[in-house]
Amino acid sequence: MALKRYAVIVAGGSGTRMGGSIAKQFMMLGDKPILLRTVETFLTLTPSAELIIVVPAVLRDHWKELCRERKLMFRHTLVTGGITRFHSVKNALKYVEPGALVAVHDGVRPFASKDFIENLYLMAEEKGAVIPVMKVSDSLRMIDENGSHPVNRDNYIAVQTPQVFRSDLLLNAYNKAYSPDFTDDASVVESIGEKIFFADGLAANIKITKPEDMVLAQALLTSF
């Protein structure tokens, strides 16, 4: 029997890099806010996932009003974000049971496809901890006290979300105290000695954080 699925959609940021007065997760992409587009893909999963949506305290009412205006009736748990992404995820995990699977996804990655997400759940059920990664195509340089020098890009990969785990691993890992070394959920899980497995990332699965990302997102939207 398949394990119960959770999906933690983290939209706890203020979106200051985007400029303007609207938080990035609520900016319109086509006829829908970015966050809503992200959430809607998770609503199509088979089997379904129990949704946990994390937003900053100041945007809780904004999300509730959006749901009222658009008559959105899907079941979900609304959680208040913390001072860092680590604390936001930790808050969400209070609503996750052991013995399940949990995906943690950026609310501003609206182009992760249904098949892509479902494959990650399946891999995590077998492997325990799975993250999608992409090879780096740009040339890279490392900056240090002596200036900068080129590095072999074949030694580096770019990491995406959703990152999917057996919930026992993630719950155990998030019992640790916060460390600035925690860059994502995988780094938290690795800190308790667990192995992370890789899955192929998705080129379209961009994270919208800067104005130029919106230009690319609008172009991608026309192809979906």
Buried (B, 14 or more C-beta within 10 A) or exposed (E): EEBBBBBBBBBBBEBEEBEEEEBBBBBEBEEBBBBBBBBEBBBEBEEBBBBBBBBBEEBBEBBEEBBEEEEBEEEBBEBBBBEEBBBBBBBBBEEBEEEBBBBBBBBBBBBBBEEBBBBBBBBBBEBBBBBBBBEBEEEEEEEEEEEEEEEEEEEEBEBBBBBBBBBBBBBBBBEEEBEEEBEBBBBBBBEEEBEBBBBEBBEBBBBBBBEEBBEBBEEBBEEE
